[in-house]
Amino acid sequence: MTTTSELTMPSLMDAMDKLFLRFLVGKSKIYKEEEYNDGLSEAELDDKALNTESASSENGWNQRILLDVEKQRVMREKADKQLNDKRNALLTRYFQQSLLKVINHRLANTDEVILEQLQLRETSLELLKKLLAGEPRYSQLALLLEDDIGTRNRLLSLVASEDFMSVLGRSPRFVRDIQSAVGLIGTDVLRYLVPAILFKYRINAYSQHNSLFAKKLWRYEMTLGQTCTALLKADDYRRPYDGMLLSAMVNFAYVASYQQYLSSFEIVRNTCLDQAREKGEKRRHDFFYDIQTDAASLQALLVSQSSLQLSLTLSEKLFSKSFPHLVNALKEEVESTPFEVRSKLGQLLFKAVRFAKYDQLRASRLFKPELLEQYMQNSHIEPDVYKSLLRQELFRFKPTW
């Protein structure tokens, strides 16, 4: 049997990647790794409680003697329940297979994914290009922001926030003119801020389905983006604010898959309901009417996209001309290019991805401390760099660096 100290680099990193995917679709509060078992721990506790109660009954309690008729009723109910559970399991499997088929078909249309799932319009792309790759005037930024109502309104709201503005050393202001807001924040801060708020709201955190997943994914994306930024700053990189955009590109596959998962879920459910109505199958209709999204189907989807090939395909289409260096770094990550032959930015992304995943697992008490030294060594993160990254709490947005 392989011990934790004997894990090879590929097996350790693969194990952490799998654990990370389970974490994304798992429970909100996990105190010990052994308590995380995809929701089965409660069932195990219930079984233990029942066994304990049964033992107590046999040791002194007056046990009720069931009549033969009542025994038969109990057996019938048990058999009916088993049959119903079997039917429901088959319907669930049918629904999951239909759902994944529809999602993968829709994700193959990259133009639709960019417009519908990532919601990236030409104005948003031009805003990123002007802000991150140029020296725009406030009037230019204001003009582009007028066409991006969501980002515009959030910037106005932040300017009125005492907490946010105090970090900048300025007083909050209630303004309606976006050019005034841009001037109050400043271009240097906007280069870090705009990509963050632009991509934050591409992740649907307000859906009735799997909202916890959206929050976890955003925390990971923020941590990854700011880890990239911190490493870029430490390396005296000319444009450290590229970090959040690079993080968003890495997560395009997860975000697009999740958004498509939400919309396709309703499409497939309505199709199943229509079929059940046409056939007059009330039991089937009621099942699909009450069906909810589940961790298993979402995890199966994420596993199919874990190679992040979709992220690369979308990034090449969106940013190959504006940010070819970021696309190349992502390509090296997707293709698992050996660390030693990667570009400088590709090596940095390698480190950032692994630290960001570690930080999510650490925060949820899922990462085994005895694996830390080996994991960081395999991630090419030096001890002093690790301490620096951890100390900065990179899951919290930093408007100034």
VEXLUM-490181 format. One record per residue (C-alpha): residue in three letters; z, y, x; residue number from 1. Coordinates in nm, 4 decimals, always signed. Layout:
<pts>
PT code       up    north     east pos
PT  ala        Z        Y        X NUM
...
</pts>
This chain:
<pts>
PT code       up    north     east pos
PT  met  +0.0000  +0.0000  +0.0000   1
PT  thr  -0.0959  +0.3460  +0.1347   2
PT  thr  +0.1950  +0.5859  +0.1822   3
PT  thr  +0.1629  +0.9617  +0.1416   4
PT  ser  +0.1826  +1.0090  +0.5171   5
PT  glu  -0.1072  +0.7707  +0.5676   6
PT  leu  -0.3489  +0.9440  +0.3318   7
PT  thr  -0.6794  +1.0343  +0.4923   8
PT  met  -0.8248  +1.3803  +0.4424   9
PT  pro  -1.0856  +1.2763  +0.1799  10
PT  ser  -0.8357  +1.0717  -0.0222  11
PT  leu  -0.5718  +1.3475  -0.0148  12
PT  met  -0.8148  +1.6201  -0.1133  13
PT  asp  -0.9726  +1.4021  -0.3826  14
PT  ala  -0.6270  +1.3227  -0.5213  15
PT  met  -0.5409  +1.6941  -0.5368  16
PT  asp  -0.8718  +1.7770  -0.7073  17
PT  lys  -0.8068  +1.5138  -0.9739  18
PT  leu  -0.4498  +1.6320  -1.0189  19
PT  phe  -0.5734  +1.9886  -1.0551  20
PT  leu  -0.8142  +1.8912  -1.3352  21
PT  arg  -0.5323  +1.7072  -1.5113  22
PT  phe  -0.3147  +2.0146  -1.4693  23
PT  leu  -0.5748  +2.2397  -1.6349  24
PT  val  -0.5749  +2.0333  -1.9537  25
PT  gly  -0.2103  +1.9219  -1.9292  26
PT  lys  +0.1177  +2.0480  -2.0724  27
PT  ser  +0.2572  +2.3935  -2.0170  28
PT  lys  +0.5938  +2.2977  -1.8680  29
PT  ile  +0.6015  +2.0276  -1.6029  30
PT  tyr  +0.9186  +1.9986  -1.3998  31
PT  lys  +0.8459  +1.6854  -1.1980  32
PT  glu  +0.5195  +1.5120  -1.1178  33
PT  glu  +0.6370  +1.1790  -1.2549  34
PT  glu  +0.7009  +1.3406  -1.5931  35
PT  tyr  +0.3360  +1.4382  -1.6271  36
PT  asn  +0.1400  +1.1604  -1.7888  37
PT  asp  -0.1097  +1.3314  -2.0150  38
PT  gly  +0.1334  +1.3559  -2.3062  39
PT  leu  +0.2566  +0.9962  -2.3036  40
PT  ser  +0.6061  +1.0713  -2.1740  41
PT  glu  +0.7311  +1.1694  -2.5205  42
PT  ala  +0.6116  +0.8417  -2.6643  43
PT  glu  +0.7898  +0.6531  -2.3877  44
PT  leu  +1.1124  +0.8424  -2.4576  45
PT  asp  +1.0835  +0.7644  -2.8277  46
PT  asp  +1.0412  +0.3953  -2.7514  47
PT  lys  +1.3509  +0.3958  -2.5331  48
PT  ala  +1.5514  +0.5668  -2.8023  49
PT  leu  +1.4438  +0.3079  -3.0552  50
PT  asn  +1.5328  +0.0225  -2.8232  51
PT  thr  +1.8776  +0.1693  -2.7619  52
PT  glu  +1.9375  +0.2084  -3.1311  53
PT  ser  +1.8250  -0.1482  -3.1969  54
PT  ala  +2.0650  -0.2831  -2.9348  55
PT  ser  +2.3533  -0.0917  -3.0922  56
PT  ser  +2.2692  -0.2356  -3.4301  57
PT  glu  +2.2884  -0.5884  -3.2986  58
PT  asn  +2.6251  -0.5170  -3.1398  59
PT  gly  +2.8337  -0.4414  -3.4439  60
PT  trp  +2.6452  -0.2528  -3.7066  61
PT  asn  +2.5883  -0.4194  -4.0393  62
PT  gln  +2.2231  -0.5067  -4.0336  63
PT  arg  +2.0404  -0.4903  -4.3621  64
PT  ile  +1.8740  -0.8148  -4.4650  65
PT  leu  +1.5329  -0.7487  -4.6064  66
PT  leu  +1.4165  -0.9438  -4.9077  67
PT  asp  +1.0998  -1.1457  -4.8686  68
PT  val  +0.9120  -0.9014  -5.0924  69
PT  glu  +1.0256  -0.6056  -4.8840  70
PT  lys  +0.9308  -0.7863  -4.5625  71
PT  gln  +0.5828  -0.8416  -4.6987  72
PT  arg  +0.5560  -0.4725  -4.7930  73
PT  val  +0.6596  -0.3684  -4.4423  74
PT  met  +0.4066  -0.6059  -4.2886  75
PT  arg  +0.1339  -0.4743  -4.5192  76
PT  glu  +0.2118  -0.1148  -4.4287  77
PT  lys  +0.2110  -0.2058  -4.0619  78
PT  ala  -0.1265  -0.3783  -4.0943  79
PT  asp  -0.2694  -0.0817  -4.2883  80
PT  lys  -0.1463  +0.1566  -4.0219  81
PT  gln  -0.3015  -0.0512  -3.7442  82
PT  leu  -0.6333  -0.0602  -3.9327  83
PT  asn  -0.6186  +0.3151  -3.9949  84
PT  asp  -0.5377  +0.3839  -3.6284  85
PT  lys  -0.8305  +0.1664  -3.5233  86
PT  arg  -1.0658  +0.3527  -3.7577  87
PT  asn  -0.9406  +0.6883  -3.6335  88
PT  ala  -0.9847  +0.5803  -3.2706  89
PT  leu  -1.3460  +0.4834  -3.3404  90
PT  leu  -1.4137  +0.8122  -3.5190  91
PT  thr  -1.2517  +1.0066  -3.2349  92
PT  arg  -1.4659  +0.8257  -2.9799  93
PT  tyr  -1.7792  +0.8900  -3.1859  94
PT  phe  -1.6907  +1.2589  -3.2153  95
PT  gln  -1.6197  +1.2953  -2.8422  96
PT  gln  -1.9461  +1.1289  -2.7432  97
PT  ser  -2.1430  +1.3465  -2.9870  98
PT  leu  -1.9636  +1.6578  -2.8637  99
PT  leu  -2.0280  +1.5924  -2.4943 100
PT  lys  -2.3929  +1.5135  -2.5677 101
PT  val  -2.4428  +1.8455  -2.7472 102
PT  ile  -2.2559  +2.0424  -2.4774 103
PT  asn  -2.4526  +1.8966  -2.1868 104
PT  his  -2.7793  +1.9588  -2.3736 105
PT  arg  -2.6866  +2.3237  -2.4322 106
PT  leu  -2.5674  +2.3776  -2.0747 107
PT  ala  -2.9098  +2.2717  -1.9460 108
PT  asn  -3.0518  +2.5987  -2.0817 109
PT  thr  -2.9317  +2.8402  -1.8112 110
PT  asp  -3.0742  +3.1521  -1.9787 111
PT  glu  -2.8761  +3.0767  -2.2929 112
PT  val  -2.5628  +3.0011  -2.0900 113
PT  ile  -2.5850  +3.3361  -1.9093 114
PT  leu  -2.6306  +3.5360  -2.2293 115
PT  glu  -2.4146  +3.3418  -2.4734 116
PT  gln  -2.1415  +3.1698  -2.2734 117
PT  leu  -2.0992  +3.4039  -1.9750 118
PT  gln  -2.2088  +3.7067  -2.1790 119
PT  leu  -2.3610  +3.8702  -1.8726 120
PT  arg  -2.6106  +4.1365  -1.9740 121
PT  glu  -2.8325  +4.3349  -1.7414 122
PT  thr  -2.5963  +4.6341  -1.7597 123
PT  ser  -2.3031  +4.4237  -1.6382 124
PT  leu  -2.5062  +4.2895  -1.3468 125
PT  glu  -2.6236  +4.6385  -1.2555 126
PT  leu  -2.2653  +4.7653  -1.2719 127
PT  leu  -2.1517  +4.4971  -1.0271 128
PT  lys  -2.4453  +4.5645  -0.7982 129
PT  lys  -2.3882  +4.9412  -0.7930 130
PT  leu  -2.0137  +4.9090  -0.7480 131
PT  leu  -1.9966  +4.6325  -0.4872 132
PT  ala  -2.3154  +4.6848  -0.2908 133
PT  gly  -2.3619  +5.0606  -0.3018 134
PT  glu  -2.1950  +5.4018  -0.3011 135
PT  pro  -2.2318  +5.5079  -0.6639 136
PT  arg  -2.1420  +5.8453  -0.8107 137
PT  tyr  -1.8873  +5.8621  -1.0899 138
PT  ser  -2.1604  +5.9694  -1.3306 139
PT  gln  -2.3658  +5.6563  -1.2506 140
PT  leu  -2.0699  +5.4282  -1.3112 141
PT  ala  -1.9814  +5.6090  -1.6324 142
PT  leu  -2.3368  +5.5692  -1.7608 143
PT  leu  -2.3320  +5.1933  -1.6952 144
PT  leu  -1.9861  +5.1557  -1.8472 145
PT  glu  -2.1004  +5.3250  -2.1687 146
PT  asp  -2.3215  +5.0199  -2.2239 147
PT  asp  -2.0329  +4.7786  -2.1576 148
PT  ile  -1.7931  +4.8716  -2.4360 149
PT  gly  -1.5339  +4.6048  -2.3588 150
PT  thr  -1.4932  +4.6999  -1.9920 151
PT  arg  -1.5079  +5.0693  -2.0794 152
PT  asn  -1.2256  +5.0454  -2.3343 153
PT  arg  -1.0067  +4.8401  -2.1032 154
PT  leu  -1.0424  +5.0946  -1.8255 155
PT  leu  -0.9422  +5.3722  -2.0663 156
PT  ser  -0.6430  +5.1662  -2.1683 157
PT  leu  -0.5385  +5.1069  -1.8070 158
PT  val  -0.5561  +5.4771  -1.7294 159
PT  ala  -0.3042  +5.5288  -2.0109 160
PT  ser  -0.0765  +5.2544  -1.8779 161
PT  glu  +0.2317  +5.3796  -1.6953 162
PT  asp  +0.2785  +5.0469  -1.5161 163
PT  phe  -0.0780  +5.0360  -1.3846 164
PT  met  -0.1047  +5.4000  -1.2849 165
PT  ser  +0.2353  +5.4013  -1.1153 166
PT  val  +0.1039  +5.1396  -0.8712 167
PT  leu  -0.1672  +5.3896  -0.7787 168
PT  gly  +0.0938  +5.6611  -0.7389 169
PT  arg  -0.0468  +5.8562  -1.0331 170
PT  ser  +0.0649  +5.9566  -1.3803 171
PT  pro  -0.0832  +5.7915  -1.6906 172
PT  arg  -0.3392  +5.9929  -1.8834 173
PT  phe  -0.4783  +5.9537  -2.2321 174
PT  val  -0.8483  +6.0247  -2.1925 175
PT  arg  -1.1514  +5.9392  -2.4035 176
PT  asp  -1.4159  +6.0234  -2.1472 177
PT  ile  -1.4960  +5.7244  -1.9267 178
PT  gln  -1.6148  +5.9443  -1.6391 179
PT  ser  -1.2707  +6.1077  -1.6321 180
PT  ala  -1.1091  +5.7636  -1.6262 181
PT  val  -1.3356  +5.6556  -1.3410 182
PT  gly  -1.2352  +5.9641  -1.1468 183
PT  leu  -0.8652  +5.9029  -1.2071 184
PT  ile  -0.8860  +5.5438  -1.0848 185
PT  gly  -1.1262  +5.6006  -0.7976 186
PT  thr  -1.4165  +5.3940  -0.6668 187
PT  asp  -1.2102  +5.1999  -0.4120 188
PT  val  -0.9778  +5.0635  -0.6816 189
PT  leu  -1.2623  +5.0071  -0.9276 190
PT  arg  -1.4295  +4.7725  -0.6796 191
PT  tyr  -1.1338  +4.5365  -0.7152 192
PT  leu  -1.0581  +4.6147  -1.0786 193
PT  val  -1.3932  +4.5965  -1.2596 194
PT  pro  -1.4891  +4.2411  -1.1513 195
PT  ala  -1.1406  +4.1240  -1.2497 196
PT  ile  -1.1383  +4.2647  -1.6034 197
PT  leu  -1.5087  +4.1918  -1.6526 198
PT  phe  -1.4641  +3.8197  -1.5905 199
PT  lys  -1.1175  +3.7868  -1.7400 200
PT  tyr  -1.2572  +3.8380  -2.0879 201
PT  arg  -1.5386  +3.5916  -2.0321 202
PT  ile  -1.2677  +3.3259  -2.0640 203
PT  asn  -1.1743  +3.2944  -2.4303 204
PT  ala  -0.7939  +3.3027  -2.4212 205
PT  tyr  -0.7652  +3.3737  -2.7929 206
PT  ser  -0.9303  +3.0677  -2.9393 207
PT  gln  -0.7263  +2.8449  -3.1684 208
PT  his  -0.8321  +2.5541  -2.9465 209
PT  asn  -0.6873  +2.4934  -2.5990 210
PT  ser  -0.5696  +2.8508  -2.5420 211
PT  leu  -0.3327  +2.7235  -2.2734 212
PT  phe  -0.6299  +2.5915  -2.0754 213
PT  ala  -0.7899  +2.9361  -2.0805 214
PT  lys  -0.4738  +3.0969  -1.9462 215
PT  lys  -0.4466  +2.8395  -1.6675 216
PT  leu  -0.8112  +2.8801  -1.5755 217
PT  trp  -0.7759  +3.2551  -1.5559 218
PT  arg  -0.4633  +3.2254  -1.3393 219
PT  tyr  -0.6596  +3.0011  -1.1042 220
PT  glu  -0.9576  +3.2380  -1.0980 221
PT  met  -0.7347  +3.5365  -1.0257 222
PT  thr  -0.5502  +3.3494  -0.7496 223
PT  leu  -0.8773  +3.2322  -0.5964 224
PT  gly  -1.0332  +3.5788  -0.6074 225
PT  gln  -0.7363  +3.7490  -0.4508 226
PT  thr  -0.6957  +3.4739  -0.1904 227
PT  cys  -1.0575  +3.5381  -0.0922 228
PT  thr  -0.9803  +3.9103  -0.0767 229
PT  ala  -0.6669  +3.8598  +0.1344 230
PT  leu  -0.8528  +3.6393  +0.3814 231
PT  leu  -1.1446  +3.8821  +0.3943 232
PT  lys  -0.9074  +4.1707  +0.4633 233
PT  ala  -0.7330  +3.9752  +0.7393 234
PT  asp  -1.0732  +3.9081  +0.8972 235
PT  asp  -1.1714  +4.2774  +0.8780 236
PT  tyr  -1.4616  +4.1880  +0.6495 237
PT  arg  -1.6673  +4.4923  +0.5533 238
PT  arg  -1.6574  +4.4292  +0.1775 239
PT  pro  -1.3315  +4.2497  +0.0932 240
PT  tyr  -1.3740  +4.3359  -0.2759 241
PT  asp  -1.6446  +4.0639  -0.2899 242
PT  gly  -1.3572  +3.8197  -0.3380 243
PT  met  -1.3212  +3.8398  -0.7170 244
PT  leu  -1.6955  +3.8081  -0.7752 245
PT  leu  -1.7061  +3.5034  -0.5481 246
PT  ser  -1.4197  +3.3496  -0.7460 247
PT  ala  -1.6004  +3.4118  -1.0736 248
PT  met  -1.9130  +3.2444  -0.9344 249
PT  val  -1.7107  +2.9368  -0.8361 250
PT  asn  -1.5731  +2.9143  -1.1899 251
PT  phe  -1.8971  +2.9761  -1.3802 252
PT  ala  -1.9249  +2.6027  -1.4545 253
PT  tyr  -1.5741  +2.5768  -1.5988 254
PT  val  -1.6011  +2.8980  -1.8000 255
PT  ala  -1.9447  +2.8162  -1.9395 256
PT  ser  -1.8408  +2.4574  -2.0174 257
PT  tyr  -1.5255  +2.5709  -2.1953 258
PT  gln  -1.7070  +2.8357  -2.3995 259
PT  gln  -1.9765  +2.5855  -2.4923 260
PT  tyr  -1.7041  +2.3326  -2.5730 261
PT  leu  -1.5515  +2.5729  -2.8262 262
PT  ser  -1.8778  +2.6604  -3.0002 263
PT  ser  -2.0152  +2.3051  -2.9926 264
PT  phe  -1.6913  +2.1681  -3.1334 265
PT  glu  -1.7476  +2.3545  -3.4584 266
PT  ile  -2.1164  +2.2600  -3.4667 267
PT  val  -2.0444  +1.8885  -3.4240 268
PT  arg  -1.7555  +1.8949  -3.6713 269
PT  asn  -1.9681  +2.0622  -3.9398 270
PT  thr  -2.2437  +1.8069  -3.8789 271
PT  cys  -1.9963  +1.5203  -3.9192 272
PT  leu  -1.8551  +1.6775  -4.2363 273
PT  asp  -2.2024  +1.7155  -4.3868 274
PT  gln  -2.2876  +1.3528  -4.3096 275
PT  ala  -1.9615  +1.2327  -4.4653 276
PT  arg  -2.0242  +1.4369  -4.7813 277
PT  glu  -2.3783  +1.3035  -4.8182 278
PT  lys  -2.2491  +0.9460  -4.7941 279
PT  gly  -1.9461  +1.0133  -5.0162 280
PT  glu  -1.7046  +0.8926  -4.7453 281
PT  lys  -1.3855  +1.0808  -4.8303 282
PT  arg  -1.1699  +0.9198  -4.5627 283
PT  arg  -1.4251  +1.0063  -4.2940 284
PT  his  -1.4618  +1.3606  -4.4310 285
PT  asp  -1.0860  +1.4202  -4.4296 286
PT  phe  -1.0581  +1.2930  -4.0720 287
PT  phe  -1.3233  +1.5299  -3.9358 288
PT  tyr  -1.1844  +1.8170  -4.1446 289
PT  asp  -0.8470  +1.7842  -3.9701 290
PT  ile  -0.9731  +1.6944  -3.6209 291
PT  gln  -0.8539  +1.9102  -3.3314 292
PT  thr  -0.9761  +1.9510  -2.9766 293
PT  asp  -0.8054  +1.7166  -2.7334 294
PT  ala  -0.7259  +1.7054  -2.3659 295
PT  ala  -0.9262  +1.3861  -2.3076 296
PT  ser  -1.2648  +1.5246  -2.4137 297
PT  leu  -1.2075  +1.8548  -2.2336 298
PT  gln  -1.1074  +1.6718  -1.9166 299
PT  ala  -1.4137  +1.4472  -1.9408 300
PT  leu  -1.6295  +1.7592  -1.9616 301
PT  leu  -1.4600  +1.9255  -1.6635 302
PT  val  -1.4957  +1.6100  -1.4557 303
PT  ser  -1.8686  +1.6057  -1.5273 304
PT  gln  -1.8881  +1.9675  -1.4035 305
PT  ser  -1.6438  +1.9335  -1.1126 306
PT  ser  -1.9286  +1.9227  -0.8603 307
PT  leu  -1.9873  +2.2871  -0.9647 308
PT  gln  -2.3638  +2.2423  -0.9443 309
PT  leu  -2.3905  +2.4455  -1.2646 310
PT  ser  -2.1983  +2.7278  -1.0936 311
PT  leu  -2.4499  +2.7303  -0.8116 312
PT  thr  -2.7496  +2.7179  -1.0458 313
PT  leu  -2.6197  +3.0127  -1.2482 314
PT  ser  -2.5182  +3.2115  -0.9394 315
PT  glu  -2.8600  +3.1649  -0.7767 316
PT  lys  -3.0262  +3.2937  -1.0900 317
PT  leu  -2.7915  +3.5909  -1.1232 318
PT  phe  -2.7087  +3.6989  -0.7689 319
PT  ser  -2.9497  +3.5483  -0.5149 320
PT  lys  -3.1062  +3.8918  -0.4553 321
PT  ser  -2.7989  +4.1135  -0.4885 322
PT  phe  -2.5368  +3.8958  -0.3193 323
PT  pro  -2.7165  +3.6229  -0.1196 324
PT  his  -2.4202  +3.5836  +0.1203 325
PT  leu  -2.1898  +3.4909  -0.1694 326
PT  val  -2.4439  +3.2469  -0.3131 327
PT  asn  -2.4795  +3.0830  +0.0291 328
PT  ala  -2.1010  +3.0425  +0.0632 329
PT  leu  -2.0873  +2.8804  -0.2817 330
PT  lys  -2.3789  +2.6537  -0.1901 331
PT  glu  -2.1914  +2.5306  +0.1170 332
PT  glu  -1.8887  +2.4550  -0.1031 333
PT  val  -2.0914  +2.2757  -0.3705 334
PT  glu  -2.2822  +2.0693  -0.1131 335
PT  ser  -1.9608  +1.9869  +0.0800 336
PT  thr  -2.1038  +2.1229  +0.4026 337
PT  pro  -1.8765  +2.0276  +0.6970 338
PT  phe  -1.6283  +2.3046  +0.7689 339
PT  glu  -1.7337  +2.3491  +1.1316 340
PT  val  -2.0960  +2.4317  +1.0467 341
PT  arg  -2.0303  +2.6597  +0.7514 342
PT  ser  -2.0873  +3.0327  +0.7616 343
PT  lys  -1.7835  +3.2558  +0.8126 344
PT  leu  -1.7706  +3.3320  +0.4413 345
PT  gly  -1.8203  +2.9646  +0.3575 346
PT  gln  -1.5202  +2.8695  +0.5714 347
PT  leu  -1.3135  +3.1370  +0.4034 348
PT  leu  -1.4097  +3.0070  +0.0579 349
PT  phe  -1.3158  +2.6537  +0.1656 350
PT  lys  -0.9656  +2.7749  +0.2514 351
PT  ala  -0.9308  +2.9907  -0.0596 352
PT  val  -1.0309  +2.7176  -0.3068 353
PT  arg  -0.7790  +2.4756  -0.1635 354
PT  phe  -0.4969  +2.7280  -0.1456 355
PT  ala  -0.5610  +2.8465  -0.5032 356
PT  lys  -0.5480  +2.4896  -0.6366 357
PT  tyr  -0.2326  +2.4241  -0.4379 358
PT  asp  -0.0691  +2.7376  -0.5763 359
PT  gln  -0.1295  +2.6304  -0.9370 360
PT  leu  +0.0144  +2.2845  -0.8699 361
PT  arg  +0.3084  +2.4284  -0.6768 362
PT  ala  +0.3924  +2.6725  -0.9571 363
PT  ser  +0.3931  +2.3845  -1.2050 364
PT  arg  +0.6043  +2.1683  -0.9706 365
PT  leu  +0.3295  +1.9113  -0.9438 366
PT  phe  +0.2668  +1.9326  -0.5707 367
PT  lys  +0.4718  +1.6960  -0.3556 368
PT  pro  +0.6410  +1.8976  -0.0769 369
PT  glu  +0.5980  +1.6130  +0.1720 370
PT  leu  +0.2191  +1.6537  +0.1451 371
PT  leu  +0.2207  +2.0264  +0.2195 372
PT  glu  +0.1769  +2.0161  +0.5973 373
PT  gln  -0.1064  +1.7651  +0.5848 374
PT  tyr  -0.2776  +1.9402  +0.2931 375
PT  met  -0.2731  +2.2797  +0.4650 376
PT  gln  -0.3949  +2.1261  +0.7885 377
PT  asn  -0.6831  +1.9613  +0.6041 378
PT  ser  -0.7517  +2.2957  +0.4356 379
PT  his  -0.7724  +2.4670  +0.7785 380
PT  ile  -0.4949  +2.7072  +0.6765 381
PT  glu  -0.2608  +2.7954  +0.9621 382
PT  pro  +0.1170  +2.8096  +0.8930 383
PT  asp  +0.1395  +3.1875  +0.9343 384
PT  val  -0.1617  +3.2385  +0.7037 385
PT  tyr  -0.0058  +3.0075  +0.4436 386
PT  lys  +0.3212  +3.2043  +0.4486 387
PT  ser  +0.1339  +3.5322  +0.4190 388
PT  leu  -0.0732  +3.4130  +0.1211 389
PT  leu  +0.2272  +3.2675  -0.0581 390
PT  arg  +0.4330  +3.5822  -0.0084 391
PT  gln  +0.1687  +3.8018  -0.1724 392
PT  glu  +0.1872  +3.6298  -0.5162 393
PT  leu  -0.1893  +3.6345  -0.5480 394
PT  phe  -0.1908  +3.5334  -0.9140 395
PT  arg  -0.0820  +3.8917  -0.9891 396
PT  phe  -0.3579  +4.1507  -0.9721 397
PT  lys  -0.3310  +4.4010  -0.6866 398
PT  pro  -0.5232  +4.7235  -0.7563 399
PT  thr  -0.4741  +4.8411  -0.3992 400
PT  trp  -0.4885  +4.6461  -0.0733 401
</pts>
